[in-house]
Amino acid sequence: MHPAFTTARKGTRSVPIWFATAANWAKLRRALDAKALRFAQASGFEPRAGKYALLPGENGTLGGILFGLDAADAAANDRFLPGRLAEFLPTGTYRFANAPHDARLAALAFALGTYRFGRYRDGAKNAARLVSPAGVDVADLSRIAAAVTLARDLINTPANDMGPAELQSAARALARRHGARLRVVSGEDLLRRNFPLIHAVGRAAARPPRLIDLTWGRAGDPKVTLVGKGVCFDTGGLDLKPSSAMLMMKKDMGGAACVLALAHMIMDRGLRLRLRVLIPAVENAVSGGAMRPLDVYPSRKGPSVEIGNTDAEGRLVLADALALADEEKPDLLLDMGTLTGAARVALGPDLPPFYTDDEKLAADLARHAAAENDPLWRLPLWRPYSAMLESKTADINNVSSGTFAGSITCALFLSRFVEYARAWLHVDIYAWTPGARPGRPEGGECQAARAVYALLKERYGR
């Protein structure tokens, strides 16, 4: 069980949390103790979203919490709003005295809101605990919260302590935990094993590039393969990023972190599928060995790639990994990475776009993304834009010839390396929360994994 949760025990006091809305406030006022109600009124509490009041109990104790929610059908209703409770509640044990709009998501948001990244300094740890709400699968919530914590910790760790080798160690620890198999191809072996694009991106760094390959499950079960961009730091290469853009580049391995989080959920749940996780782990550095603009490299799949911009490196490492994944014709092939600023311009940091030609997969994923409060938005694989990737000297350029549709053209580039998979899904994530929100502290964030996990549970749950 996640440390944010506890079970109700006889004789153990838990402080009630009452969720107040404009609709239920009159009824709730009648149910409250008269002294508590007078205190709430004197403190100016109103049943509005995010408003709260700590109510006094007997002998100086905390008697209860009033917490305001939006109307259940409000378009802007944030079902993670109860995650704000974890920000201000003092040490103690709490329970939901009445139902929020969604008890499951409220409890999950509470757990996610307790997250603190404390690797490098001691900080106040949140010691508020929530009694598992009735009817909620707290084991599954704990599984999800642990996975999100894994992703956040990996993303928040700076690049000096989270290079390709450390990312490999994180994958190895996960493999050992779940009895999975891990294989790694690194350094010059990447060329010998036909991963030229991964090698080209990572060869300039002092820390060798590698391809991390985790497998789990029974060979006869449906094949689901996850590919995560593992660029542990991105300088932009010779097309150097400005310092303002480079500041956040420790998070450029966010795709790898999120697929490892998703893999934990899958394996811990024991879904009936054969899982493969591929992570091309590199650092895009600057040195005499760095790839250059207008260099041309072969790819694992065959098409030659001209380097229009060395800062479009994520799609290069994903291309070789996708080609490998595609060779065994998986039932579902998913790739995820922090790939384009264009996606952020179009949809902002909280709403990653996804791409697929599979209409059922798109509909199912959109449904689960909404239900899990893990927002995603479908953008089109608009094939006419493929012309923007044409090269005069190679089969394809890694960037488009103009400034338009950057996220779409990235997806179209990757689609060239997927041929045999029964379904392919590409997600262009941000992997970061720029400003703290309920259940989502500022910093590294696990995006899309909860929605995909819900979809896989529906398809492959026991």
C-alpha positions as CSV (number, residue, x, y, z in Angstrom):
1,M,0.0,0.0,0.0
2,H,1.2,3.5,-0.8
3,P,2.4,5.5,2.2
4,A,-0.4,8.0,1.6
5,F,-3.0,5.4,2.4
6,T,-4.0,3.5,5.5
7,T,-6.8,1.2,6.5
8,A,-9.5,2.0,9.0
9,R,-8.6,0.4,12.4
10,K,-10.8,0.0,15.4
11,G,-10.0,2.6,18.0
12,T,-7.9,4.8,15.6
13,R,-9.3,8.2,15.2
14,S,-9.6,9.7,11.7
15,V,-10.4,13.3,10.9
16,P,-13.4,13.7,8.6
17,I,-13.2,15.6,5.4
18,W,-16.5,17.1,4.2
19,F,-16.6,18.1,0.5
20,A,-18.8,21.1,0.1
21,T,-20.5,22.3,-3.1
22,A,-23.1,25.0,-3.8
23,A,-25.6,22.1,-4.2
24,N,-25.0,20.3,-1.0
25,W,-24.0,23.2,1.3
26,A,-27.4,23.7,2.9
27,K,-27.6,20.0,3.8
28,L,-24.0,19.8,5.0
29,R,-24.6,22.8,7.3
30,R,-27.4,21.0,9.0
31,A,-25.2,18.0,9.6
32,L,-22.2,19.9,11.1
33,D,-21.8,20.5,14.8
34,A,-23.1,24.0,15.7
35,K,-19.7,25.2,17.0
36,A,-17.9,23.9,13.9
37,L,-20.5,25.7,11.7
38,R,-20.1,29.0,13.5
39,F,-16.3,28.7,13.2
40,A,-16.6,28.0,9.5
41,Q,-18.8,31.0,9.0
42,A,-16.6,33.2,11.1
43,S,-13.6,32.2,9.1
44,G,-15.3,33.1,5.8
45,F,-15.6,29.6,4.4
46,E,-17.7,29.4,1.2
47,P,-18.4,26.2,-0.8
48,R,-16.2,27.2,-3.8
49,A,-13.5,25.2,-5.5
50,G,-10.3,25.0,-3.4
51,K,-11.6,26.8,-0.4
52,Y,-11.1,25.1,2.9
53,A,-11.5,25.5,6.6
54,L,-9.9,23.5,9.5
55,L,-12.6,23.0,12.1
56,P,-11.9,22.8,15.8
57,G,-12.7,19.7,17.8
58,E,-12.8,18.9,21.5
59,N,-9.9,19.8,23.8
60,G,-8.0,21.7,21.1
61,T,-8.1,18.8,18.6
62,L,-8.7,19.1,14.8
63,G,-12.4,18.3,14.4
64,G,-12.7,18.2,10.7
65,I,-12.0,19.7,7.3
66,L,-14.3,21.5,5.0
67,F,-13.2,21.5,1.4
68,G,-14.9,23.2,-1.5
69,L,-15.5,21.6,-4.9
70,D,-16.9,22.8,-8.2
71,A,-20.3,21.7,-9.4
72,A,-20.1,18.1,-10.6
73,D,-21.0,19.0,-14.1
74,A,-18.8,22.1,-14.4
75,A,-16.8,22.1,-17.6
76,A,-13.7,23.3,-15.8
77,N,-14.1,20.8,-12.9
78,D,-10.7,19.4,-11.9
79,R,-11.2,16.0,-10.5
80,F,-7.7,16.2,-9.0
81,L,-8.7,19.2,-6.9
82,P,-8.8,17.1,-3.7
83,G,-5.1,16.6,-4.2
84,R,-4.7,20.0,-2.7
85,L,-5.5,18.5,0.6
86,A,-2.1,16.9,0.7
87,E,-0.5,20.4,0.6
88,F,-2.0,21.8,3.8
89,L,-3.2,19.0,6.0
90,P,-1.2,18.6,9.2
91,T,0.1,15.2,10.3
92,G,-2.7,12.8,11.0
93,T,-5.2,10.3,9.6
94,Y,-8.1,11.5,7.5
95,R,-11.2,10.1,5.8
96,F,-13.8,11.2,3.3
97,A,-16.9,11.9,5.3
98,N,-19.0,12.3,2.2
99,A,-18.3,11.5,-1.4
100,P,-16.4,13.8,-3.7
101,H,-17.3,13.8,-7.4
102,D,-15.0,10.9,-8.0
103,A,-13.7,9.1,-4.9
104,R,-11.1,7.1,-6.8
105,L,-9.5,10.1,-8.6
106,A,-9.7,12.1,-5.4
107,A,-7.8,9.5,-3.5
108,L,-5.3,9.1,-6.2
109,A,-4.8,12.9,-6.4
110,F,-4.3,12.9,-2.6
111,A,-1.5,10.3,-2.9
112,L,0.1,12.1,-5.9
113,G,-0.1,15.4,-4.0
114,T,2.1,14.0,-1.2
115,Y,5.1,13.6,-3.6
116,R,8.3,15.4,-2.7
117,F,11.7,15.1,-4.5
118,G,14.1,14.8,-1.7
119,R,17.3,13.2,-3.1
120,Y,19.5,16.2,-2.5
121,R,18.1,17.9,0.5
122,D,16.1,17.1,3.5
123,G,12.6,18.5,3.3
124,A,9.4,18.3,5.3
125,K,7.7,15.0,4.4
126,N,4.0,14.9,4.1
127,A,2.7,12.8,7.0
128,A,-1.0,13.1,6.2
129,R,-2.7,9.7,5.6
130,L,-6.0,8.9,4.0
131,V,-8.2,6.0,5.0
132,S,-8.9,4.0,1.9
133,P,-12.4,5.1,0.6
134,A,-15.0,2.3,0.5
135,G,-15.3,0.7,-2.9
136,V,-12.0,2.0,-4.2
137,D,-9.3,-0.5,-5.4
138,V,-6.5,1.0,-3.2
139,A,-4.0,-1.7,-4.4
140,D,-4.4,-0.4,-7.9
141,L,-4.1,3.2,-6.8
142,S,-1.0,2.4,-4.9
143,R,0.4,0.7,-8.0
144,I,-0.3,3.8,-10.1
145,A,1.1,6.2,-7.5
146,A,4.3,4.2,-7.1
147,A,4.7,4.3,-10.9
148,V,4.2,8.0,-11.1
149,T,6.7,8.5,-8.3
150,L,9.2,6.4,-10.3
151,A,8.8,8.6,-13.4
152,R,8.9,11.9,-11.4
153,D,12.1,10.8,-9.6
154,L,13.8,9.9,-12.8
155,I,12.8,13.1,-14.6
156,N,13.7,15.3,-11.6
157,T,17.2,13.8,-11.2
158,P,19.8,16.1,-12.9
159,A,21.7,14.8,-15.8
160,N,25.0,14.4,-13.8
161,D,23.2,11.6,-11.9
162,M,20.9,10.4,-14.6
163,G,22.9,9.5,-17.7
164,P,22.5,6.5,-20.0
165,A,24.1,4.1,-17.4
166,E,21.9,5.3,-14.6
167,L,18.8,5.0,-16.8
168,Q,19.9,1.5,-17.5
169,S,20.3,0.8,-13.8
170,A,16.7,2.0,-13.2
171,A,15.4,-0.3,-15.9
172,R,17.5,-3.2,-14.4
173,A,16.0,-2.6,-10.9
174,L,12.5,-2.7,-12.4
175,A,13.3,-5.9,-14.3
176,R,14.6,-7.6,-11.2
177,R,11.6,-6.5,-9.2
178,H,9.2,-8.1,-11.7
179,G,11.3,-11.0,-13.0
180,A,11.8,-9.5,-16.4
181,R,14.8,-10.0,-18.7
182,L,17.1,-7.1,-19.6
183,R,19.5,-6.9,-22.4
184,V,21.7,-3.9,-23.4
185,V,23.6,-2.9,-26.5
186,S,26.0,-0.1,-25.9
187,G,28.9,1.9,-27.5
188,E,30.4,0.6,-30.7
189,D,28.3,-2.5,-30.5
190,L,25.4,-0.3,-31.6
191,L,27.0,-0.1,-35.1
192,R,27.8,-3.9,-35.1
193,R,24.1,-4.6,-34.2
194,N,22.8,-2.2,-36.8
195,F,21.5,0.8,-34.7
196,P,23.4,3.5,-36.6
197,L,21.0,6.4,-35.7
198,I,21.2,5.8,-32.0
199,H,25.0,5.6,-32.3
200,A,25.2,8.8,-34.3
201,V,23.2,10.8,-31.8
202,G,25.1,9.6,-28.7
203,R,28.7,9.1,-30.0
204,A,29.8,12.7,-29.1
205,A,29.2,12.2,-25.4
206,A,31.7,10.9,-22.9
207,R,29.0,8.5,-21.6
208,P,28.4,5.8,-24.2
209,P,24.9,5.5,-25.8
210,R,23.0,2.3,-25.5
211,L,19.7,0.5,-26.3
212,I,18.0,-0.9,-23.3
213,D,15.7,-3.9,-24.0
214,L,13.4,-5.3,-21.3
215,T,11.0,-8.2,-21.9
216,W,8.4,-9.7,-19.6
217,G,5.5,-12.1,-19.9
218,R,4.6,-15.2,-21.9
219,A,5.7,-15.5,-25.5
220,G,2.2,-16.6,-26.6
221,D,0.3,-13.6,-25.2
222,P,-0.5,-10.5,-27.2
223,K,2.6,-8.4,-27.8
224,V,2.7,-4.9,-26.5
225,T,5.9,-2.9,-27.1
226,L,6.7,0.4,-25.5
227,V,9.5,2.7,-26.8
228,G,10.6,5.7,-24.8
229,K,12.9,8.5,-25.8
230,G,15.9,8.4,-23.3
231,V,17.9,11.5,-24.2
232,C,19.4,12.1,-20.8
233,F,20.5,15.6,-21.7
234,D,20.0,17.5,-24.9
235,T,22.4,20.4,-25.7
236,G,21.0,20.5,-29.2
237,G,24.3,19.2,-30.6
238,L,26.1,21.5,-33.0
239,D,22.8,23.2,-33.6
240,L,23.2,24.4,-30.0
241,K,20.2,25.3,-27.9
242,P,20.2,28.7,-26.2
243,S,20.7,28.5,-22.5
244,S,17.1,29.3,-21.8
245,A,16.0,26.2,-23.8
246,M,18.8,24.0,-22.4
247,L,17.8,24.7,-18.8
248,M,15.1,22.1,-18.8
249,M,16.8,19.4,-20.8
250,K,17.4,17.0,-17.9
251,K,13.7,16.1,-18.6
252,D,14.4,15.0,-22.2
253,M,14.4,11.4,-21.0
254,G,10.8,11.9,-19.9
255,G,9.5,9.4,-22.5
256,A,11.8,6.7,-21.1
257,A,10.7,7.5,-17.5
258,C,7.0,7.3,-18.5
259,V,7.3,4.0,-20.3
260,L,9.1,2.6,-17.3
261,A,6.3,3.8,-15.1
262,L,3.7,2.2,-17.5
263,A,5.8,-1.0,-17.5
264,H,5.7,-1.1,-13.7
265,M,1.9,-0.8,-13.7
266,I,1.6,-3.6,-16.3
267,M,3.9,-6.0,-14.6
268,D,2.7,-5.3,-11.1
269,R,-0.9,-5.9,-12.2
270,G,0.1,-9.0,-14.1
271,L,-1.7,-8.1,-17.3
272,R,-2.0,-10.9,-19.8
273,L,0.3,-9.7,-22.4
274,R,3.9,-10.1,-23.5
275,L,5.6,-6.8,-22.8
276,R,8.7,-5.3,-24.4
277,V,10.3,-2.0,-23.4
278,L,12.9,-0.4,-25.6
279,I,14.8,2.7,-24.5
280,P,17.5,4.3,-26.6
281,A,19.5,6.1,-23.9
282,V,21.9,8.7,-25.1
283,E,23.2,12.2,-24.4
284,N,23.2,14.7,-27.3
285,A,26.5,16.4,-26.6
286,V,29.0,18.6,-28.4
287,S,32.5,17.3,-29.3
288,G,34.7,16.6,-32.3
289,G,32.7,13.4,-32.9
290,A,29.3,15.1,-33.0
291,M,27.0,14.6,-35.9
292,R,26.8,17.6,-38.2
293,P,24.1,19.4,-40.1
294,L,23.6,17.8,-43.5
295,D,25.4,14.6,-42.5
296,V,23.6,11.5,-43.9
297,Y,23.3,8.3,-41.9
298,P,21.7,4.9,-42.7
299,S,18.9,3.7,-40.4
300,R,18.2,0.2,-39.1
301,K,15.2,-0.1,-41.3
302,G,17.0,1.0,-44.4
303,P,16.1,4.6,-45.4
304,S,19.0,7.0,-45.3
305,V,18.4,10.1,-43.1
306,E,19.8,13.6,-43.8
307,I,20.4,15.6,-40.6
308,G,18.6,18.9,-41.2
309,N,19.0,19.8,-37.6
310,T,21.0,18.1,-34.8
311,D,18.5,19.3,-32.2
312,A,15.9,16.9,-33.7
313,E,17.7,14.0,-32.2
314,G,14.9,12.3,-30.4
315,R,13.1,11.1,-33.5
316,L,16.4,9.7,-34.7
317,V,17.0,7.4,-31.7
318,L,13.3,6.4,-31.7
319,A,13.5,5.5,-35.4
320,D,16.0,2.7,-34.8
321,A,14.2,1.5,-31.7
322,L,10.8,1.5,-33.6
323,A,12.3,-0.4,-36.5
324,L,13.6,-3.1,-34.0
325,A,10.2,-3.3,-32.3
326,D,8.3,-3.4,-35.6
327,E,10.3,-6.5,-36.7
328,E,8.4,-8.8,-34.4
329,K,5.0,-7.4,-35.5
330,P,3.6,-6.4,-32.1
331,D,-0.2,-6.1,-31.6
332,L,0.4,-2.6,-30.2
333,L,3.5,-0.5,-30.6
334,L,3.6,2.7,-28.5
335,D,6.3,5.3,-28.5
336,M,6.5,8.3,-26.2
337,G,8.9,11.2,-26.0
338,T,9.5,14.8,-25.3
339,L,9.9,15.7,-28.9
340,T,8.6,19.0,-30.2
341,G,8.0,22.5,-29.0
342,A,5.3,22.7,-31.7
343,A,3.2,20.4,-29.5
344,R,3.5,22.8,-26.6
345,V,2.6,25.8,-28.8
346,A,-0.5,24.0,-30.1
347,L,-1.8,22.4,-26.9
348,G,0.3,23.7,-24.0
349,P,2.2,21.7,-21.3
350,D,-0.8,19.7,-19.9
351,L,-2.3,18.3,-23.0
352,P,0.0,16.0,-25.0
353,P,-1.0,15.2,-28.6
354,F,-1.3,11.6,-29.8
355,Y,-1.2,10.1,-33.3
356,T,-2.6,6.9,-34.7
357,D,-4.3,5.6,-37.8
358,D,-6.3,3.0,-35.7
359,E,-9.7,4.6,-35.1
360,K,-10.7,2.2,-32.3
361,L,-7.5,2.7,-30.5
362,A,-7.9,6.5,-30.8
363,A,-11.4,6.4,-29.5
364,D,-10.5,4.0,-26.6
365,L,-7.5,6.0,-25.6
366,A,-9.4,9.3,-25.7
367,R,-12.1,7.7,-23.5
368,H,-9.6,6.5,-20.9
369,A,-7.7,9.7,-20.9
370,A,-10.8,11.6,-20.0
371,A,-11.8,9.0,-17.3
372,E,-8.4,9.0,-15.7
373,N,-7.9,12.7,-15.7
374,D,-4.7,12.1,-17.8
375,P,-5.5,14.4,-20.7
376,L,-4.6,13.6,-24.3
377,W,-5.7,15.1,-27.6
378,R,-5.6,13.4,-31.0
379,L,-3.9,15.2,-33.9
380,P,-3.9,13.9,-37.5
381,L,-1.2,12.0,-39.3
382,W,-1.7,14.4,-42.2
383,R,0.1,12.5,-45.0
384,P,0.4,15.4,-47.5
385,Y,2.8,17.0,-45.0
386,S,5.2,14.2,-45.6
387,A,6.5,16.2,-48.6
388,M,8.0,18.6,-46.0
389,L,10.5,15.9,-45.0
390,E,11.9,15.4,-48.5
391,S,15.7,15.5,-48.9
392,K,17.7,16.1,-52.1
393,T,20.5,13.8,-50.9
394,A,18.9,11.1,-48.8
395,D,15.6,9.2,-48.5
396,I,14.3,11.5,-45.8
397,N,15.3,14.6,-43.8
398,N,14.9,14.5,-40.0
399,V,13.2,17.9,-40.0
400,S,10.7,19.6,-42.2
401,S,11.6,22.3,-44.8
402,G,9.4,24.9,-43.1
403,T,8.3,26.0,-39.6
404,F,4.7,24.6,-39.8
405,A,3.2,21.5,-38.2
406,G,6.3,20.5,-36.3
407,S,4.6,17.8,-34.2
408,I,2.8,16.3,-37.1
409,T,5.9,16.1,-39.3
410,C,7.8,14.5,-36.4
411,A,5.0,11.8,-36.2
412,L,5.2,11.4,-40.0
413,F,8.9,10.9,-39.8
414,L,8.5,8.2,-37.1
415,S,5.7,6.5,-39.1
416,R,8.3,5.7,-41.9
417,F,9.9,3.2,-39.5
418,V,6.7,1.3,-38.6
419,E,5.4,-1.1,-41.1
420,Y,4.3,-4.4,-39.5
421,A,2.8,-3.5,-36.1
422,R,-1.0,-4.2,-36.0
423,A,-1.5,-0.8,-34.3
424,W,0.9,2.1,-33.7
425,L,0.5,5.0,-31.2
426,H,2.8,8.0,-30.9
427,V,2.6,10.4,-28.0
428,D,4.4,13.7,-27.9
429,I,4.7,14.5,-24.2
430,Y,6.1,17.4,-22.1
431,A,6.8,15.4,-18.9
432,W,6.9,18.5,-16.7
433,T,4.5,20.5,-14.6
434,P,5.7,24.1,-14.9
435,G,3.5,25.4,-12.0
436,A,2.2,23.3,-9.0
437,R,-1.4,22.2,-9.3
438,P,-3.5,19.8,-7.2
439,G,-2.0,16.4,-7.3
440,R,0.8,17.6,-9.6
441,P,3.7,19.3,-7.8
442,E,6.0,21.5,-9.9
443,G,8.6,19.4,-11.7
444,G,8.8,16.1,-13.6
445,E,5.5,14.6,-14.5
446,C,4.3,11.2,-15.7
447,Q,2.0,11.9,-18.7
448,A,-0.1,9.5,-20.8
449,A,0.9,6.4,-18.8
450,R,-2.2,6.2,-16.6
451,A,-4.5,6.5,-19.7
452,V,-2.6,3.8,-21.6
453,Y,-2.6,1.6,-18.5
454,A,-6.4,1.9,-18.2
455,L,-6.7,0.9,-21.9
456,L,-4.4,-2.1,-21.5
457,K,-6.3,-3.2,-18.3
458,E,-9.5,-3.1,-20.3
459,R,-8.0,-5.2,-23.2
460,Y,-5.7,-7.5,-21.3
461,G,-6.8,-7.6,-17.7
462,R,-7.3,-11.0,-16.1
